[in-house]
Amino acid sequence: MIDAEIKSEEKYIKLAIAYDKEEKEKVCFEVENIIKRKQETSDVHMIKIKDGREVIVVEYCSSIDRREVGKIFEEILCQLNIKKCIN
């Protein structure tokens, strides 16, 4: 099961996607593919959590247009067939 969360604060906006090991290849491929095509610079890192799950975090700083970041996040969510995101 893939879970997603978007957080936005004054200095950054980030998307965190938690997934099982079976979904890792697809999630990483889609995120990396979409990020590579965009002009914006992002920080991407992965975190291991319990029960074999991991989280990939895509973060942008406040100097980037939030609407553009929203489009990037929307494309990622669409490619991973994520219909609902935690805010």
Beta strands, then each sheet from edge to edge (+ up, - down):
strand 1: 3-8
strand 2: 12-19
strand 3: 43-48
strand 4: 54-61
sheet 1: 1+ 2- 4+ 3-
end
